Amino acid sequence: MSKFPEVQGGGSLILAWQIKGKHVLVVGGGEVAAGRILNVLDADARVTVVCPATGLNEEVAYRVAEKQVTHIDRNFEPSDLDDVDMVLCAIDDPEASTQVWKLCKEKRIPANIADVPPECDFYFGSMHRDGPLQIMVSTNGNGPKLASLVRKKIAATLPSNMGAAIVNVGKLRKKLREVAPNQEQGPKRMKWMSSVCESWSLDDLVEMTEHDMDGLLSQFHPGNVPTLQEVRNDDSLQKLALE
């Protein structure tokens, strides 16, 4: 047995792709396109949909009417790829889809051709979202429905307040950088934040107020991690500071 992890080939590199402000072209306007559009809008991308108006389903038509996306009312043309950072193709025309794929390859634009795994630079997984928390399950294009079932099982095991706890931890980390801004304090910041996350319950993290954060942060330099109850008891904090 090796002391190092075994390589398991055949997987995908799962990343949190930051596409805020990037230009995404969606070819098609049906149900699959609607899901893709929501995915990239949630990531704050600029979205252009190219599809005849007659091919827009109700959801995509709503996005167009609300000006959440830019709509080009015609079929795809090669010039649509100018100044584009990503392409999502979701049309029921294999030949046209392959043509889009080939053009994207020529221009080195990452693309996803729905339901054609060999013509994809990346896959969409089944996503669970709770505020800043995102969990994706991927079957590498083998079984989208199964990915959905696995995602639902994972989501069912998570506390309903997980997202709120993460929001508060994010606020605490930001405040901590103000309390200890120096680069050399980085390792201590990481260790202290880890201790807070490990010793406080999710309910405590959800309940934590801005005032609680300030009390907790007063113990960073001594290296203490008081409980929520101690944070709310000034005498307890003073006792910790003297230890």
C-alpha positions in Angstrom: 0.0 0.0 0.0 1.4 3.4 -1.0 1.4 6.2 1.5 0.2 8.5 -1.2 -3.3 8.7 -2.8 -3.8 6.4 -5.8 -4.4 8.1 -9.1 -8.0 7.6 -10.4 -8.0 8.5 -14.1 -11.1 9.3 -16.1 -12.4 12.1 -13.8 -12.9 15.9 -14.4 -11.1 18.7 -12.7 -14.0 20.3 -10.7 -13.5 24.0 -10.2 -15.4 27.0 -9.0 -15.1 28.9 -12.3 -15.3 32.7 -11.7 -17.2 34.1 -14.7 -18.5 37.4 -13.2 -18.7 39.9 -16.0 -17.6 37.4 -18.6 -19.6 37.1 -21.9 -21.5 33.8 -22.3 -23.2 32.9 -25.5 -26.2 30.5 -25.2 -27.3 28.9 -28.5 -30.9 27.8 -28.2 -33.9 28.8 -26.1 -35.5 25.6 -24.8 -35.7 23.9 -21.5 -32.0 22.9 -21.4 -31.0 26.4 -22.4 -33.1 27.8 -19.6 -31.2 25.8 -17.0 -27.9 26.8 -18.5 -28.9 30.4 -18.5 -29.8 30.4 -14.9 -26.5 28.7 -14.0 -24.4 31.5 -15.6 -26.7 34.3 -14.4 -26.2 33.0 -10.9 -22.5 33.4 -11.5 -23.0 37.0 -12.6 -22.1 36.5 -16.2 -23.2 38.7 -19.2 -25.5 36.4 -21.3 -26.5 36.6 -24.9 -29.1 34.1 -26.2 -29.2 33.5 -30.0 -32.4 31.7 -31.0 -35.5 32.6 -33.1 -38.2 34.1 -30.9 -40.5 31.2 -31.8 -38.0 28.8 -30.2 -37.9 30.5 -26.8 -39.6 28.6 -23.9 -41.5 30.5 -21.2 -38.6 30.9 -18.8 -36.1 32.1 -21.5 -38.7 34.5 -22.9 -39.1 35.9 -19.3 -35.4 36.4 -19.0 -35.4 38.3 -22.3 -38.4 40.4 -21.3 -36.8 41.3 -18.0 -33.6 42.3 -19.8 -31.6 39.8 -17.8 -30.1 38.5 -21.1 -29.5 40.0 -24.5 -31.5 38.2 -27.3 -30.6 37.8 -30.9 -33.7 36.7 -32.8 -32.3 34.4 -35.4 -30.3 31.2 -35.8 -26.6 31.0 -34.9 -24.1 32.6 -37.1 -20.2 32.3 -36.8 -19.9 36.0 -36.1 -21.8 35.4 -32.9 -18.6 34.0 -31.4 -16.8 37.4 -31.6 -15.9 38.7 -28.1 -17.3 35.6 -26.4 -15.7 33.9 -23.3 -17.9 30.8 -23.2 -20.4 29.0 -25.4 -23.3 26.8 -24.2 -25.1 25.1 -27.1 -28.6 23.5 -26.4 -30.3 22.9 -29.8 -31.9 19.7 -31.2 -29.7 19.7 -34.3 -26.7 17.4 -34.1 -25.0 18.8 -37.3 -25.5 22.4 -36.3 -24.3 21.7 -32.8 -21.1 20.0 -34.1 -20.5 23.0 -36.3 -20.7 25.3 -33.3 -18.3 23.0 -31.5 -15.7 23.0 -34.3 -15.9 26.8 -34.6 -15.3 27.1 -30.8 -12.3 24.8 -31.1 -10.8 27.0 -33.8 -11.3 30.1 -31.7 -10.2 28.4 -28.4 -13.5 29.2 -26.7 -14.5 26.8 -24.0 -17.9 25.2 -24.9 -20.5 22.8 -23.7 -22.7 21.0 -26.3 -25.7 19.6 -24.4 -26.0 15.8 -24.3 -22.9 15.3 -26.4 -20.1 14.6 -23.8 -17.3 14.2 -26.5 -18.1 17.8 -27.6 -17.7 19.4 -24.2 -14.8 21.2 -22.6 -16.7 21.0 -19.3 -19.8 19.5 -17.8 -22.7 20.8 -15.8 -23.3 18.9 -12.6 -26.3 18.6 -10.3 -26.1 21.7 -8.0 -27.3 22.3 -4.4 -27.3 26.0 -3.5 -27.8 27.6 -0.1 -26.5 31.1 -0.1 -22.7 31.0 -0.5 -22.7 27.2 -0.2 -22.6 25.4 -3.6 -22.2 21.6 -3.9 -21.9 20.0 -7.3 -22.3 16.3 -8.1 -20.9 15.2 -11.5 -21.0 11.8 -13.2 -18.7 13.0 -15.9 -21.5 12.9 -18.4 -22.5 9.3 -17.7 -25.8 9.8 -15.7 -27.3 13.2 -15.2 -30.4 11.8 -13.5 -28.3 9.8 -11.1 -26.3 12.9 -10.2 -29.5 14.6 -9.3 -30.5 11.7 -7.0 -27.0 11.8 -5.3 -27.2 15.6 -4.9 -30.6 15.3 -3.2 -29.3 12.7 -0.8 -26.4 14.9 0.2 -28.6 18.0 0.6 -31.0 16.1 2.8 -28.1 15.4 5.3 -27.2 19.1 5.6 -28.7 21.5 8.3 -31.2 23.9 6.9 -29.2 26.8 8.3 -25.9 25.9 6.7 -25.9 28.9 4.4 -26.5 31.4 7.2 -23.6 29.9 9.2 -21.3 30.3 6.2 -22.4 33.9 5.7 -21.4 34.7 9.3 -18.1 32.9 9.0 -17.3 35.0 5.9 -18.1 38.2 7.9 -15.9 37.0 10.7 -13.0 36.3 8.4 -13.3 39.8 6.9 -13.2 41.4 10.3 -10.3 39.2 11.3 -8.2 40.6 8.4 -8.9 44.1 9.7 -7.7 43.0 13.2 -4.7 41.2 11.9 -3.8 42.6 8.4 -0.1 41.6 8.3 0.9 38.9 5.9 3.0 37.1 8.5 -0.1 36.7 10.6 -1.7 34.5 7.9 -0.9 31.1 9.5 -2.2 32.3 12.9 -5.4 33.6 11.2 -6.0 30.3 9.5 -5.4 28.2 12.6 -7.6 30.5 14.7 -10.5 30.4 12.2 -10.2 26.7 12.0 -10.5 26.4 15.8 -13.6 28.6 15.8 -15.3 26.5 13.1 -14.4 23.3 14.8 -15.4 24.3 18.4 -18.6 26.3 17.6 -21.7 24.6 16.6 -23.6 25.5 13.4 -26.4 26.9 15.6 -23.8 29.1 17.4 -22.4 30.3 14.0 -25.9 31.2 12.8 -26.8 33.0 16.0 -23.5 35.0 16.0 -24.1 38.8 15.8 -21.7 41.5 14.8 -21.3 42.3 18.5 -20.5 38.7 19.2 -17.9 38.8 16.4 -16.2 41.8 17.9 -16.1 40.1 21.3 -14.7 36.9 19.8 -12.0 38.8 17.8 -10.8 40.5 21.0 -9.4 37.1 21.9 -7.5 36.6 18.6 -4.2 38.1 19.7 -4.1 36.0 23.0 -4.9 33.0 20.9 -8.2 32.2 22.7 -11.3 30.7 21.2 -14.1 31.4 23.8 -17.6 29.9 23.5 -20.5 31.9 22.4 -21.7 32.0 26.0 -18.3 33.3 27.1 -18.3 35.9 24.4 -21.6 37.2 25.7 -20.3 37.3 29.3 -17.7 40.1 29.7 -16.4 38.6 32.9 -15.6 35.4 31.2 -13.7 37.2 28.4 -11.6 39.2 30.9 -10.8 35.9 32.7 -9.6 34.3 29.5 -7.5 37.3 28.7 -5.6 37.0 32.0 -4.9 33.3 31.6 
